[in-house]
């Protein structure tokens, strides 16, 4: 029987999920529960109901699909990959929550010579990472904070496996861009930025950092999912603060930009 998985979106003509023009496949399920998550519909592994129009109309978020079904959609964008040096990005949620499905998708992309990007939080076992790592051309690796107690508070999980997997991928010389979400008063504090800068500077091959400023685009999703939004009163970081952070990481020798 062909491996199936659960996705909640396929985004065409994506410009911020890796190089060139890309097709981004969003897999459902995430082991983290970040306070600032802008894709809360991707957290639960199974399809779920959201309500619209004062709870009178419902919509199912997420659907079970085969590898073949996903590849049919990906192959429609072949001309864009060829012209822009683009390819396919697997995002979520957390794609590594569905390791067998992800592995088969990566194999199918490899057979078609599509370049692959994996957008990951890195929270999984090394055994799972090890199985897929050589089929991924670029890792977009989320890194939020170094302090383990604070990481547990704001994401629900330990940062230690995330740091361990990142260190191992770096030692193997994998192509990695670190993505830092900039959350006012949480990840952009001087203490956290200093800790991040010190830790990232120990890596051997990582050369680029993307800063992802907090935004409120996903706010309406929490109401539809009937979930509490912990960040209702939080403002995005100021342009001045973002400039300071860009200068900090550029000063350490990293290519650094806003967005990805």
Residue frames as qw, qx, qy, qz and C-alpha x, y, z in Angstrom:
[[0.000, 0.889, 0.458, 0.000, 0.00, 0.00, 0.00],
 [0.395, 0.552, -0.033, 0.734, 1.32, 3.44, -0.95],
 [0.345, -0.300, -0.478, 0.750, 2.34, 5.66, 1.93],
 [0.055, -0.792, -0.418, -0.441, -0.20, 8.35, 2.74],
 [0.329, -0.132, -0.391, 0.850, 0.09, 11.53, 4.75],
 [0.029, -0.841, -0.527, 0.123, -1.94, 14.50, 5.90],
 [0.329, 0.121, 0.102, 0.931, -1.42, 17.94, 4.37],
 [0.057, 0.723, 0.537, -0.431, -3.31, 21.18, 4.91],
 [0.318, 0.878, -0.004, -0.358, -2.13, 23.24, 1.95],
 [0.706, 0.095, 0.363, 0.601, -0.04, 23.32, -1.21],
 [0.034, 0.876, 0.046, -0.480, 1.18, 26.81, -2.00],
 [0.717, 0.472, 0.301, 0.416, 2.05, 27.60, -5.58],
 [0.353, 0.732, 0.000, 0.583, 4.53, 30.24, -6.71],
 [0.618, -0.754, -0.114, 0.192, 6.10, 30.54, -3.25],
 [0.453, 0.753, -0.197, 0.434, 8.93, 33.08, -3.09],
 [0.225, -0.739, 0.434, -0.464, 9.96, 32.98, 0.58],
 [0.900, -0.297, 0.270, -0.170, 10.46, 29.27, 1.29],
 [0.751, -0.166, 0.476, 0.427, 13.86, 28.79, -0.29],
 [0.142, -0.404, 0.431, 0.794, 15.61, 29.86, -3.51],
 [0.084, -0.042, -0.715, -0.693, 13.73, 30.62, -6.70],
 [0.639, -0.106, -0.099, -0.756, 10.06, 29.95, -7.35],
 [0.027, 0.139, -0.967, 0.212, 8.83, 27.03, -5.29],
 [0.663, -0.359, -0.460, -0.469, 5.90, 24.80, -4.52],
 [0.089, -0.339, 0.716, -0.604, 5.46, 24.55, -0.76],
 [0.647, -0.280, -0.662, -0.255, 3.69, 21.51, 0.66],
 [0.295, -0.483, 0.455, -0.687, 2.39, 22.01, 4.20],
 [0.551, -0.111, -0.827, 0.019, 2.29, 18.79, 6.25],
 [0.560, -0.655, -0.081, -0.501, 0.05, 18.62, 9.29],
 [0.868, -0.405, -0.233, 0.171, 1.31, 17.95, 12.81],
 [0.277, 0.687, -0.386, 0.550, 3.85, 19.73, 15.01],
 [0.669, -0.289, -0.589, 0.350, 5.42, 18.71, 18.34],
 [0.226, -0.041, -0.276, 0.933, 5.76, 22.37, 19.36],
 [0.075, -0.797, -0.595, -0.067, 3.02, 24.70, 20.57],
 [0.370, 0.058, -0.066, 0.925, 4.67, 28.08, 20.07],
 [0.038, 0.621, 0.482, -0.617, 2.81, 31.02, 21.56],
 [0.168, 0.610, -0.177, -0.754, 3.27, 32.98, 18.32],
 [0.407, 0.100, 0.842, 0.339, 2.44, 30.23, 15.83],
 [0.347, 0.400, -0.121, -0.840, 0.93, 31.70, 12.65],
 [0.549, 0.100, -0.689, -0.463, -0.13, 28.30, 11.29],
 [0.443, -0.214, 0.693, -0.527, -2.11, 26.86, 14.24],
 [0.865, 0.233, 0.026, -0.443, -4.14, 24.79, 11.78],
 [0.668, 0.467, -0.579, 0.028, -0.94, 22.81, 11.21],
 [0.231, -0.535, 0.689, -0.431, -0.39, 21.77, 14.83],
 [0.765, -0.049, 0.546, -0.339, -2.72, 18.76, 15.09],
 [0.218, -0.246, 0.856, 0.399, -1.78, 15.74, 13.01],
 [0.270, 0.413, 0.864, 0.097, -5.31, 14.79, 12.00],
 [0.037, -0.437, -0.425, -0.792, -7.77, 16.75, 9.83],
 [0.106, -0.416, -0.641, 0.637, -9.95, 19.06, 11.93],
 [0.089, 0.767, 0.578, 0.263, -13.01, 21.28, 11.64],
 [0.156, -0.157, -0.166, 0.961, -12.95, 25.06, 11.60],
 [0.137, 0.714, 0.671, -0.142, -16.08, 27.15, 11.78],
 [0.170, 0.078, 0.239, 0.953, -16.96, 30.15, 9.63],
 [0.293, -0.387, -0.375, -0.790, -19.83, 32.64, 9.49],
 [0.481, -0.382, 0.360, -0.702, -20.77, 32.67, 13.21],
 [0.304, -0.172, 0.917, -0.193, -20.39, 28.92, 13.56],
 [0.733, 0.370, 0.288, -0.493, -22.93, 28.14, 10.84],
 [0.794, 0.558, -0.227, -0.081, -20.55, 26.85, 8.19],
 [0.699, -0.542, 0.438, 0.162, -17.75, 24.38, 8.71],
 [0.601, 0.681, -0.414, -0.062, -14.63, 23.53, 6.77],
 [0.945, -0.253, 0.091, 0.188, -12.28, 20.58, 7.15],
 [0.096, 0.880, -0.465, -0.029, -8.63, 21.59, 7.47],
 [0.267, -0.452, 0.849, 0.060, -6.30, 18.86, 6.34],
 [0.885, 0.266, -0.039, -0.379, -6.73, 15.92, 4.02],
 [0.712, -0.280, 0.615, 0.192, -5.15, 12.53, 3.56],
 [0.591, 0.718, -0.245, -0.275, -3.23, 12.24, 0.31],
 [0.943, 0.008, 0.183, 0.279, -0.87, 9.82, -1.39],
 [0.430, -0.474, 0.360, 0.679, 2.64, 10.63, -2.53],
 [0.352, 0.299, 0.668, 0.584, 1.41, 10.34, -6.11],
 [0.025, 0.868, 0.489, 0.087, -1.34, 12.93, -5.54],
 [0.302, -0.844, 0.054, 0.440, 1.15, 15.43, -4.14],
 [0.461, -0.244, 0.541, 0.659, 3.62, 14.82, -6.96],
 [0.320, 0.612, 0.623, 0.368, 0.93, 15.49, -9.56],
 [0.073, -0.972, -0.214, 0.068, 0.53, 18.99, -8.10],
 [0.464, -0.661, 0.311, 0.502, 4.27, 19.54, -7.79],
 [0.537, 0.061, 0.618, 0.571, 4.95, 18.52, -11.38],
 [0.271, 0.841, 0.452, 0.122, 2.54, 21.17, -12.67],
 [0.121, -0.975, 0.082, 0.165, 5.09, 23.83, -11.67],
 [0.839, -0.059, 0.263, 0.473, 8.09, 22.28, -13.40],
 [0.466, 0.681, 0.172, 0.538, 8.51, 25.21, -15.78],
 [0.243, -0.933, 0.070, -0.254, 8.89, 27.62, -12.86],
 [0.789, -0.509, 0.247, 0.239, 11.60, 25.50, -11.23],
 [0.766, 0.244, 0.277, 0.527, 13.62, 25.36, -14.43],
 [0.279, 0.780, 0.145, 0.541, 13.44, 29.11, -15.06],
 [0.275, -0.860, 0.141, -0.405, 14.17, 30.28, -11.51],
 [0.399, 0.303, -0.779, 0.377, 16.36, 27.55, -10.01],
 [0.571, -0.350, 0.285, -0.686, 13.45, 26.83, -7.70],
 [0.345, 0.068, -0.936, 0.017, 12.02, 23.58, -6.44],
 [0.631, -0.496, -0.516, -0.299, 9.91, 22.02, -3.71],
 [0.029, -0.392, 0.589, -0.706, 9.70, 22.99, -0.04],
 [0.578, -0.411, -0.701, -0.073, 8.18, 20.82, 2.67],
 [0.062, -0.347, 0.368, -0.860, 6.86, 22.85, 5.57],
 [0.359, -0.403, -0.839, 0.063, 4.14, 22.59, 8.18],
 [0.952, -0.289, 0.028, -0.097, 3.42, 22.10, 10.95],
 [0.287, -0.654, 0.687, 0.138, 6.55, 20.02, 11.20],
 [0.737, 0.379, -0.444, -0.341, 7.22, 17.71, 8.23],
 [0.272, 0.345, -0.874, 0.208, 9.34, 15.36, 10.35],
 [0.550, -0.067, 0.567, -0.610, 6.18, 14.45, 12.30],
 [0.889, 0.326, 0.189, -0.262, 5.30, 12.31, 9.26],
 [0.275, -0.631, 0.637, 0.347, 8.72, 10.79, 8.55],
 [0.549, 0.118, 0.791, 0.241, 7.70, 7.91, 6.27],
 [0.419, 0.806, 0.417, -0.020, 5.49, 10.15, 4.12],
 [0.002, 0.931, -0.245, -0.272, 8.16, 12.86, 3.96],
 [0.451, -0.408, 0.715, 0.345, 10.82, 10.32, 3.03],
 [0.550, 0.374, 0.712, 0.225, 8.77, 9.00, 0.14],
 [0.277, 0.935, 0.193, -0.105, 8.04, 12.52, -1.08],
 [0.188, -0.813, 0.445, 0.325, 11.76, 13.35, -0.99],
 [0.535, -0.098, 0.773, 0.327, 12.59, 10.18, -2.93],
 [0.490, 0.662, 0.559, 0.099, 9.97, 11.05, -5.56],
 [0.115, 0.974, -0.062, -0.187, 11.39, 14.58, -5.90],
 [0.386, -0.584, 0.620, 0.353, 14.92, 13.19, -6.17],
 [0.584, 0.206, 0.738, 0.269, 13.83, 10.88, -8.98],
 [0.371, 0.838, 0.380, 0.124, 12.37, 13.89, -10.84],
 [0.558, 0.139, -0.043, 0.817, 15.53, 15.93, -10.11],
 [0.194, -0.860, -0.208, -0.424, 13.55, 18.57, -8.19],
 [0.288, 0.308, -0.553, 0.718, 15.63, 20.43, -5.61],
 [0.561, -0.592, -0.569, -0.100, 14.21, 20.05, -2.11],
 [0.013, 0.454, -0.406, 0.793, 14.04, 22.31, 0.93],
 [0.535, -0.452, -0.708, 0.087, 12.95, 21.21, 4.39],
 [0.187, -0.591, 0.169, -0.766, 11.51, 23.86, 6.73],
 [0.729, -0.275, -0.619, 0.095, 11.91, 22.30, 10.16],
 [0.433, -0.822, 0.162, -0.333, 11.92, 23.10, 13.86],
 [0.383, 0.511, -0.730, 0.242, 14.41, 20.27, 14.35],
 [0.487, -0.328, 0.615, -0.526, 12.58, 18.67, 17.26],
 [0.946, 0.111, -0.159, -0.259, 12.77, 14.95, 16.54],
 [0.834, -0.372, 0.349, 0.212, 15.15, 12.04, 16.97],
 [0.038, -0.655, 0.587, 0.474, 18.45, 12.00, 15.12],
 [0.439, 0.064, 0.877, 0.185, 17.41, 8.64, 13.63],
 [0.434, 0.737, 0.506, -0.112, 14.58, 10.37, 11.76],
 [0.119, 0.900, -0.215, -0.359, 16.79, 13.24, 10.62],
 [0.330, -0.452, 0.754, 0.345, 19.48, 10.81, 9.54],
 [0.557, 0.317, 0.761, 0.099, 17.06, 8.94, 7.28],
 [0.411, 0.827, 0.381, 0.034, 16.08, 12.01, 5.24],
 [0.254, -0.817, 0.138, 0.498, 19.09, 14.33, 5.50],
 [0.365, -0.266, 0.630, 0.632, 20.86, 13.20, 2.33],
 [0.261, 0.526, 0.724, 0.363, 17.70, 13.76, 0.26],
 [0.054, -0.933, -0.301, 0.188, 17.37, 17.40, 1.33],
 [0.573, 0.501, 0.047, 0.647, 19.23, 20.10, -0.60],
 [0.055, 0.448, -0.232, 0.862, 18.56, 22.91, 1.88],
 [0.389, -0.510, -0.711, 0.288, 17.45, 23.01, 5.50],
 [0.149, -0.617, 0.011, -0.772, 15.52, 26.05, 6.73],
 [0.568, -0.219, -0.713, 0.347, 16.16, 25.43, 10.40],
 [0.328, -0.802, -0.147, -0.477, 14.11, 27.31, 13.00],
 [0.560, -0.094, -0.543, 0.619, 15.97, 28.37, 16.12],
 [0.262, -0.819, -0.345, -0.377, 14.14, 30.38, 18.74],
 [0.330, -0.826, 0.324, -0.324, 16.13, 30.49, 21.97],
 [0.486, 0.378, -0.746, 0.254, 18.93, 28.74, 23.82],
 [0.272, -0.265, 0.653, -0.655, 17.66, 28.80, 27.41],
 [0.238, -0.128, -0.947, -0.176, 15.95, 25.43, 27.90],
 [0.012, 0.435, 0.723, -0.537, 13.53, 26.56, 30.62],
 [0.273, 0.499, 0.028, -0.822, 12.29, 29.48, 28.53],
 [0.275, 0.177, -0.753, -0.570, 12.11, 27.32, 25.43],
 [0.120, -0.285, -0.947, 0.089, 9.84, 24.90, 27.29],
 [0.118, 0.498, 0.472, -0.717, 7.66, 27.79, 28.49],
 [0.323, 0.544, -0.118, -0.766, 7.09, 29.31, 25.07],
 [0.469, 0.318, -0.665, -0.487, 7.10, 26.20, 22.85],
 [0.887, -0.193, 0.097, -0.407, 6.22, 23.31, 25.16],
 [0.975, 0.094, -0.094, 0.177, 9.37, 21.27, 24.45],
 [0.623, -0.585, 0.237, 0.462, 13.06, 21.13, 25.28],
 [0.382, 0.858, -0.263, -0.221, 15.54, 22.90, 23.02],
 [0.469, -0.543, 0.675, 0.172, 18.22, 20.25, 23.55],
 [0.705, 0.227, 0.639, 0.209, 17.25, 17.86, 20.69],
 [0.427, 0.890, 0.158, -0.004, 16.91, 20.88, 18.39],
 [0.079, -0.886, 0.442, 0.116, 20.42, 22.07, 19.16],
 [0.616, -0.297, 0.713, 0.157, 21.86, 18.55, 18.96],
 [0.697, 0.469, 0.524, 0.141, 20.36, 17.84, 15.53],
 [0.306, 0.951, -0.038, -0.016, 21.47, 21.21, 14.20],
 [0.303, -0.752, 0.566, 0.153, 25.01, 20.64, 15.43],
 [0.678, -0.046, 0.710, 0.187, 25.15, 17.22, 13.76],
 [0.603, 0.707, 0.356, 0.097, 23.81, 18.52, 10.44],
 [0.079, 0.966, -0.236, -0.073, 26.32, 21.34, 10.54],
 [0.479, -0.552, 0.656, 0.189, 29.21, 18.97, 11.20],
 [0.681, 0.229, 0.662, 0.214, 28.17, 16.98, 8.14],
 [0.177, -0.224, 0.380, 0.879, 28.40, 20.13, 6.04],
 [0.217, 0.604, 0.755, 0.132, 24.73, 20.28, 5.14],
 [0.079, 0.350, 0.222, 0.906, 23.32, 23.39, 3.48],
 [0.288, -0.617, -0.674, 0.287, 21.53, 25.20, 6.32],
 [0.015, -0.496, -0.022, -0.868, 19.91, 28.59, 6.73],
 [0.213, -0.332, -0.743, 0.541, 18.94, 29.39, 10.31],
 [0.183, -0.602, -0.391, -0.672, 15.62, 31.14, 10.79],
 [0.220, -0.167, -0.614, 0.739, 15.13, 33.23, 13.91],
 [0.156, -0.752, -0.557, -0.315, 11.57, 34.36, 14.72],
 [0.193, 0.196, -0.289, 0.917, 11.77, 37.87, 16.17],
 [0.412, -0.652, -0.613, -0.172, 9.17, 38.02, 18.95],
 [0.037, -0.687, 0.191, -0.700, 9.03, 41.23, 20.98],
 [0.498, -0.579, 0.395, -0.511, 10.05, 40.68, 24.59],
 [0.951, -0.139, 0.245, -0.125, 10.66, 36.95, 24.08],
 [0.892, 0.148, 0.185, 0.386, 13.21, 36.02, 21.44],
 [0.440, 0.721, -0.003, 0.534, 14.58, 39.51, 20.70],
 [0.517, -0.854, 0.045, 0.034, 15.76, 40.26, 24.24],
 [0.169, 0.819, -0.543, 0.081, 19.42, 41.15, 24.63],
 [0.552, -0.400, 0.716, -0.151, 19.98, 38.04, 26.75],
 [0.840, 0.255, 0.474, -0.066, 18.51, 35.68, 24.17],
 [0.599, 0.792, -0.118, 0.010, 20.15, 37.36, 21.18],
 [0.062, -0.765, 0.635, -0.087, 23.54, 37.21, 22.89],
 [0.663, -0.199, 0.713, -0.109, 23.05, 33.53, 23.69],
 [0.808, 0.510, 0.290, -0.063, 21.94, 32.77, 20.14],
 [0.392, 0.864, -0.315, 0.013, 24.82, 34.70, 18.62],
 [0.281, -0.627, 0.722, -0.083, 27.35, 32.91, 20.82],
 [0.741, 0.005, 0.665, -0.091, 25.93, 29.47, 20.08],
 [0.739, 0.651, 0.165, -0.063, 25.48, 29.97, 16.33],
 [0.178, 0.871, -0.456, -0.036, 29.06, 31.24, 16.12],
 [0.510, -0.415, 0.754, 0.003, 30.27, 27.77, 17.15],
 [0.838, 0.387, 0.370, -0.105, 28.80, 26.21, 13.99],
 [0.536, -0.307, 0.534, 0.577, 31.23, 25.30, 11.24],
 [0.282, 0.184, 0.686, 0.646, 29.34, 25.67, 7.96],
 [0.074, 0.810, 0.580, -0.055, 26.22, 27.81, 8.59],
 [0.358, 0.018, 0.134, 0.924, 26.69, 31.15, 6.84],
 [0.183, -0.350, -0.334, -0.856, 23.19, 32.64, 6.56],
 [0.020, -0.356, -0.752, 0.554, 20.52, 33.75, 9.04],
 [0.150, -0.482, -0.491, -0.710, 16.99, 34.88, 8.23],
 [0.065, 0.133, 0.572, -0.807, 15.13, 37.04, 10.74],
 [0.185, -0.452, -0.762, -0.426, 11.37, 36.42, 10.72],
 [0.132, -0.151, 0.314, -0.928, 9.55, 39.35, 12.38],
 [0.132, 0.381, 0.846, -0.348, 6.42, 38.53, 14.37],
 [0.245, -0.088, -0.342, -0.903, 3.18, 39.45, 12.58],
 [0.442, 0.138, 0.603, -0.650, -0.54, 39.15, 13.21],
 [0.423, 0.192, -0.592, -0.658, -1.55, 37.56, 9.92],
 [0.390, -0.087, -0.912, -0.089, -2.67, 34.31, 11.53],
 [0.197, -0.054, 0.558, -0.804, -4.82, 35.86, 14.26],
 [0.675, 0.044, -0.090, -0.731, -8.18, 35.02, 12.65],
 [0.616, 0.129, -0.768, -0.122, -7.25, 31.33, 12.54],
 [0.094, 0.058, -0.816, 0.567, -7.32, 31.01, 16.33],
 [0.494, 0.116, 0.298, -0.809, -10.94, 32.15, 16.49],
 [0.728, 0.215, -0.422, -0.496, -11.94, 29.75, 13.73],
 [0.571, 0.137, -0.798, 0.133, -10.21, 26.90, 15.55],
 [0.642, -0.679, -0.172, -0.310, -11.73, 27.97, 18.88],
 [0.785, -0.116, -0.303, 0.527, -8.28, 28.27, 20.45],
 [0.315, -0.902, -0.084, 0.284, -6.83, 30.87, 22.76],
 [0.584, 0.631, -0.080, 0.505, -4.37, 33.31, 21.18],
 [0.648, -0.556, -0.223, 0.470, -1.70, 34.15, 23.76],
 [0.446, -0.118, 0.161, 0.872, -0.23, 36.98, 21.69],
 [0.155, 0.803, 0.550, 0.171, -3.26, 39.19, 21.08],
 [0.157, -0.975, -0.073, 0.140, -1.67, 42.27, 22.63],
 [0.641, -0.367, 0.339, 0.583, 1.84, 41.80, 21.25],
 [0.379, 0.867, -0.083, -0.312, 3.17, 44.27, 18.70],
 [0.867, 0.385, -0.021, 0.315, 5.60, 43.41, 15.90],
 [0.620, -0.393, 0.016, 0.679, 9.23, 44.45, 16.46],
 [0.148, 0.909, 0.019, -0.389, 10.10, 47.99, 15.48],
 [0.725, 0.655, -0.085, 0.196, 12.12, 48.70, 12.33],
 [0.017, -0.835, 0.480, -0.270, 14.85, 50.11, 14.56],
 [0.699, -0.404, 0.570, -0.153, 15.09, 46.89, 16.55],
 [0.914, 0.322, 0.240, 0.060, 15.22, 44.81, 13.39],
 [0.457, 0.814, -0.274, 0.232, 18.06, 46.97, 12.08],
 [0.341, -0.709, 0.572, -0.233, 19.95, 46.39, 15.34],
 [0.854, -0.117, 0.502, -0.073, 19.54, 42.63, 15.01],
 [0.792, 0.597, 0.027, 0.127, 20.64, 42.67, 11.39],
 [0.178, 0.847, -0.430, 0.259, 23.76, 44.59, 12.40],
 [0.620, -0.531, 0.544, -0.192, 24.46, 42.15, 15.26],
 [0.891, 0.059, 0.446, 0.056, 24.50, 39.03, 13.11],
 [0.644, 0.737, -0.050, 0.200, 26.15, 40.69, 10.13],
 [0.108, -0.861, 0.457, -0.198, 28.85, 41.85, 12.49],
 [0.710, -0.353, 0.608, -0.042, 29.55, 38.20, 13.29],
 [0.062, -0.379, 0.774, 0.503, 30.08, 37.46, 9.61],
 [0.386, 0.346, 0.855, -0.036, 26.69, 35.96, 8.75],
 [0.121, -0.195, -0.508, -0.830, 24.71, 36.86, 5.66],
 [0.031, 0.407, 0.758, -0.509, 21.56, 38.14, 7.34],
 [0.167, -0.188, -0.400, -0.881, 18.25, 39.34, 5.93],
 [0.479, 0.100, 0.470, -0.735, 14.63, 39.85, 6.87],
 [0.840, 0.289, 0.049, -0.457, 12.30, 37.09, 5.77],
 [0.600, -0.265, 0.729, 0.197, 13.29, 33.93, 3.98]]
